[in-house]
Amino acid sequence: NNGLWCPCMCYPRGFVDKGVAHFDQNADVWLIPPLERQPPFVTHTDLLCHPSQRIADQTVNYPRLQTVPGGVIAMRYAENGHATIPNGGKNLLGKPEKGGTVFIFGTQQPLQEEVLLDVLKWTRDGSGGDRRGVLLASQNFDDGRCYQLGNNAIAADSRKKQTPNPLPGQLGSEHELLCETDVRIPDDVQVDKPYTVYWVWQWPNAPGKDPTYPNGRDEYYTSCVDVDL
């Protein structure tokens, strides 16, 4: 309630640390639709969660968050150049401004085979789609502050001055600043069962911009997260 962080890091289902030996980013990254899909658009066969995230299971040492009804949580992610490099990255065509859109959905009735298109119908008032969940938040992928180090982007250098991490006078070396989407857990959730949160990033190609995708292209990335109340 005062803007300060609680000392409680938490992680998505099935999280794999980049620091482990033989790390494979496919262990964490879920692209919808797959690259080989033609035409490159989402269908009702596309499941929302990564295969390792389809059941409510945590990796050892990477716990789920504990919060309360009405609590505010911050979902944080690296910008990977999509916020600070022009056009969302080098040699990219037809990408949306501000890195596309992040949608956050919540439910206490998750499905093991949750379909992306079904969840995208959920609305803030809970009346959309099958009414199992709600849209909690939507915002630009780029929160206007985040940056990473070492990508030689002019915007990253200016943001380091605008929102340094750590703040001047604090101990510690220079770090990147993660992007952030803040979400308020609904007041009326049940406290005797987990609350499932779906982080959905929409980053499509517009039609007529990239000769590889003359009709445009869908591109979504997701993470599936459980919260204990």
C-alpha positions in Angstrom: 0.0 0.0 0.0 3.0 2.3 0.1 4.8 1.3 -3.2 7.6 -0.6 -1.5 8.4 -4.2 -2.6 7.7 -7.1 -0.3 10.7 -9.4 0.0 9.0 -12.3 -1.8 10.2 -13.3 -5.3 8.0 -15.9 -7.1 8.0 -17.7 -10.4 5.8 -19.2 -13.1 4.9 -22.9 -13.2 7.8 -25.1 -14.3 10.4 -22.3 -14.2 13.9 -23.0 -15.5 16.8 -20.7 -14.5 19.0 -19.4 -17.3 22.0 -20.0 -15.0 21.7 -23.8 -15.0 24.0 -25.9 -17.1 22.9 -26.7 -20.6 20.0 -24.2 -20.3 17.6 -24.4 -23.3 15.4 -21.3 -23.7 12.6 -23.5 -25.1 12.2 -24.7 -21.6 10.6 -21.3 -20.7 9.5 -19.8 -24.0 6.1 -20.6 -25.5 5.5 -19.1 -29.0 1.9 -19.2 -30.4 1.5 -20.2 -33.2 4.7 -22.3 -33.9 7.0 -20.9 -36.5 6.2 -23.7 -39.0 2.5 -22.8 -39.0 1.1 -21.8 -42.4 -0.8 -19.6 -42.6 0.8 -18.0 -39.5 -2.4 -17.4 -37.4 -3.8 -18.6 -34.1 -6.5 -21.3 -34.2 -8.6 -23.1 -31.6 -5.9 -25.9 -31.5 -3.4 -23.6 -29.8 -3.1 -24.1 -26.1 -2.2 -21.2 -23.9 0.4 -22.7 -21.6 3.8 -24.2 -22.3 3.8 -28.0 -22.0 5.7 -27.7 -18.7 3.1 -25.2 -17.4 -0.2 -27.0 -18.0 -0.5 -28.3 -14.5 0.0 -26.3 -11.2 3.5 -27.5 -10.4 6.5 -25.5 -9.2 10.2 -26.2 -9.8 12.2 -26.9 -6.6 13.5 -23.6 -5.2 11.2 -21.5 -7.4 8.0 -21.1 -5.3 4.7 -19.5 -6.2 3.6 -16.2 -4.8 1.6 -15.7 -1.7 -0.7 -12.7 -1.5 -4.2 -11.7 -0.4 -7.5 -10.8 -2.1 -7.0 -7.2 -3.3 -3.3 -7.5 -3.2 -1.1 -5.9 -5.9 1.5 -8.0 -7.7 4.1 -7.0 -10.2 4.8 -9.2 -13.2 8.3 -8.5 -14.4 10.1 -9.4 -17.6 13.2 -8.4 -19.7 12.6 -6.1 -22.6 15.1 -7.9 -24.9 15.5 -4.9 -27.1 11.8 -4.8 -28.0 11.4 -1.5 -26.0 14.7 0.2 -26.7 15.7 -0.8 -30.2 13.8 0.9 -33.1 11.1 -1.1 -34.7 11.2 -3.6 -31.8 14.5 -5.1 -32.8 17.0 -5.3 -35.6 15.7 -6.1 -39.1 12.1 -6.4 -38.0 9.3 -5.1 -40.1 5.6 -4.5 -39.3 5.9 -4.8 -35.5 3.6 -2.6 -33.3 4.9 0.4 -31.4 5.7 0.1 -27.8 6.5 -3.6 -28.2 2.9 -4.7 -28.6 0.4 -5.4 -25.8 0.6 -7.4 -22.6 -2.7 -8.9 -21.3 -3.1 -10.3 -17.8 -6.0 -12.7 -17.2 -7.1 -14.4 -14.0 -9.2 -17.4 -13.0 -9.9 -19.9 -10.3 -11.2 -22.4 -12.8 -8.1 -23.1 -14.9 -8.0 -25.9 -17.5 -5.1 -28.2 -18.1 -5.6 -27.7 -21.8 -6.5 -24.0 -21.7 -7.1 -22.6 -25.2 -5.6 -19.2 -26.0 -8.5 -18.0 -28.1 -11.0 -18.9 -25.3 -9.1 -16.8 -22.8 -8.7 -13.8 -25.1 -12.5 -13.5 -24.9 -12.5 -12.8 -21.2 -13.4 -9.3 -20.2 -12.9 -7.1 -17.1 -16.5 -7.6 -15.9 -16.3 -11.4 -16.3 -19.0 -11.6 -18.9 -16.9 -12.5 -21.8 -16.4 -15.9 -23.4 -17.1 -18.9 -21.1 -17.1 -16.6 -18.0 -14.5 -18.7 -16.2 -12.1 -15.7 -15.8 -11.5 -12.0 -16.1 -9.1 -9.6 -17.9 -7.1 -8.1 -15.0 -4.9 -5.6 -17.0 -3.7 -4.7 -20.4 -0.8 -2.3 -21.3 2.1 -1.8 -23.7 4.9 -4.3 -23.4 7.2 -1.3 -23.0 6.4 0.3 -19.7 8.4 3.4 -20.6 11.2 2.7 -18.1 12.7 -0.7 -18.7 16.0 -1.4 -20.5 18.8 -4.0 -20.8 22.5 -3.5 -20.8 24.8 -4.2 -23.7 22.5 -3.9 -26.7 24.0 -0.5 -27.8 20.6 1.1 -28.0 20.5 4.9 -27.6 17.1 4.6 -25.8 18.7 2.2 -23.3 21.4 4.7 -22.5 18.8 7.5 -21.9 16.7 5.3 -19.8 19.6 4.3 -17.6 19.9 8.0 -16.7 16.1 8.4 -16.3 15.5 5.3 -14.2 18.9 4.1 -12.9 19.1 0.7 -11.3 20.2 0.8 -8.5 19.2 4.3 -7.6 22.0 6.8 -7.0 23.5 6.3 -3.5 22.4 2.7 -3.2 25.0 -0.1 -3.0 25.4 -2.5 -5.8 26.6 -2.7 -9.4 24.7 -1.4 -12.4 21.8 -3.6 -13.4 19.2 -3.8 -16.2 15.7 -2.7 -15.3 12.9 -5.1 -15.9 9.6 -4.1 -17.5 6.6 -4.4 -15.2 2.9 -4.9 -15.4 1.1 -4.3 -12.0 -2.0 -6.4 -11.3 -4.6 -6.2 -8.5 -6.0 -9.5 -7.4 -9.8 -9.3 -7.2 -11.4 -8.8 -3.8 -13.9 -11.6 -4.3 -11.5 -14.5 -4.9 -11.7 -17.6 -2.7 -8.9 -18.0 -0.2 -9.1 -21.8 0.0 -7.8 -22.3 -3.6 -5.1 -20.9 -5.8 -5.6 -18.1 -8.3 -4.2 -18.6 -11.7 -2.8 -15.7 -13.7 -2.1 -15.8 -17.4 0.5 -13.4 -18.8 -0.1 -13.0 -22.6 2.1 -10.9 -24.9 0.7 -10.1 -28.3 3.4 -9.0 -30.8 2.0 -9.5 -34.4 3.3 -8.4 -37.8 1.0 -6.1 -39.7 -0.1 -7.0 -43.2 1.9 -5.5 -46.1 5.0 -4.7 -44.1 7.2 -7.8 -44.2 7.5 -9.7 -47.5 7.9 -12.9 -45.5 4.4 -12.4 -44.1 2.5 -10.5 -46.8 -0.8 -11.1 -45.0 0.6 -10.4 -41.5 1.3 -12.8 -38.8 0.1 -13.7 -35.2 2.8 -13.9 -32.6 2.0 -14.5 -28.9 4.2 -15.5 -25.9 2.7 -16.6 -22.6 3.5 -17.6 -19.0 1.2 -19.4 -16.6 1.4 -18.5 -13.0 -0.4 -19.7 -9.8 -0.8 -17.5 -6.7 -1.6 -18.8 -3.2 -4.1 -16.7 -1.3 
